[in-house]
Amino acid sequence: MDKTQNKSTGDEGEEIAAVYLEKLGYKILERNLKLFCGEIDILAQDHRTIVVCEVKTVKGTGFGPAKDLVRYKKQQKLRTLARAVEQQYPKSPVRVDVIGIEKYRNPPKIEHLKNVISG
């Protein structure tokens, strides 16, 4: 699969995740937010809490569950992004969520893991 297909799959997964979060009552603040230290797929607000959402989408079973694709290096990046967001929203708690989308299922399976990274 080339990068164009990966981007298309990722974009589709992010759209599914954004709709899912809105149905839960989250407010989507930004999508594909570029900061000096990286990019946030979805920045949302859950009541008072600002949520950095990493979305992982898979089209098949070859790589395992989507949520398992957030490995150590990505966790470090998400920790850095969360710290940057804390500077922008000093009065709000910030957490990191991972949303796994298994697109090969019909309807796509959504797995939402809250507050997955601390420190």
C-alpha positions in Angstrom: 0.0 0.0 0.0 1.4 3.4 -0.9 1.3 6.6 1.2 -1.7 8.0 -0.7 -3.8 4.9 0.3 -2.5 5.1 3.9 -3.5 8.8 4.0 -6.9 8.1 2.5 -7.5 5.3 5.0 -6.3 7.5 7.9 -8.6 10.4 6.8 -11.6 8.1 6.6 -10.8 6.8 10.1 -10.5 10.3 11.5 -13.8 11.2 10.0 -15.4 8.1 11.6 -13.7 9.0 14.9 -14.9 12.7 14.8 -18.5 11.7 14.2 -18.3 9.1 17.0 -16.9 11.7 19.4 -19.5 14.3 18.5 -22.2 11.7 19.1 -20.8 11.3 22.6 -21.1 15.0 23.2 -17.4 16.0 22.6 -16.7 19.3 20.9 -14.2 19.0 18.0 -11.8 21.9 18.4 -9.3 21.1 15.7 -8.4 18.3 13.2 -4.9 17.6 12.0 -3.6 20.3 14.3 0.1 20.9 13.4 2.3 22.0 16.4 6.0 22.5 16.5 6.4 19.0 18.0 4.0 17.1 15.7 0.5 16.7 14.6 -2.7 15.9 16.6 -5.3 13.9 14.7 -8.2 15.3 16.7 -8.2 17.9 19.5 -11.5 17.7 21.3 -13.2 18.9 24.5 -15.0 16.5 26.8 -16.7 18.8 29.3 -13.8 20.7 30.9 -11.1 18.3 29.7 -9.1 18.9 26.5 -8.5 15.6 24.7 -5.7 14.8 22.4 -7.0 12.0 20.2 -4.7 9.7 18.2 -6.7 7.8 15.6 -5.4 4.5 14.2 -7.3 2.9 11.3 -6.7 -0.6 9.8 -8.3 -2.1 6.7 -7.5 -5.7 7.5 -6.3 -8.0 10.3 -2.6 -8.2 9.2 -1.3 -5.7 11.8 -3.6 -6.7 14.7 -6.0 -4.3 16.4 -5.7 -0.7 15.4 -5.2 0.5 19.0 -2.1 -1.7 19.2 -0.4 0.4 16.6 0.4 3.1 19.1 3.8 1.9 20.0 6.5 3.4 22.3 7.8 6.1 20.0 4.3 7.3 19.2 3.4 7.3 22.9 6.4 9.6 23.5 5.3 11.9 20.8 1.7 12.0 22.2 3.1 12.8 25.6 5.0 15.8 24.1 2.0 17.0 22.2 -0.1 16.8 25.4 2.4 19.0 27.2 2.2 21.5 24.3 -1.6 21.5 24.5 -1.4 22.1 28.3 0.4 25.3 27.6 -2.4 26.5 25.3 -5.1 25.4 27.8 -3.6 26.1 31.2 -6.9 26.1 33.1 -8.2 22.7 31.6 -7.1 19.2 32.4 -5.6 17.5 29.3 -5.7 13.8 28.5 -4.7 11.5 25.6 -7.1 9.1 24.1 -6.6 6.5 21.4 -9.4 5.6 19.0 -8.9 2.4 17.0 -11.0 2.0 13.9 -11.2 -1.5 12.3 -12.5 -0.4 8.9 -12.8 -4.0 7.5 -15.8 -4.7 9.7 -19.2 -3.6 8.7 -20.0 -1.3 10.4 -16.5 -0.3 11.3 -15.5 -1.3 14.9 -14.6 1.6 17.1 -12.5 1.1 20.2 -12.0 4.2 22.4 -9.3 4.0 25.1 -9.3 7.0 27.4 -6.4 8.5 29.2 -3.9 6.1 27.8 -0.7 8.0 28.5 0.4 9.6 31.8 3.3 11.8 32.7 
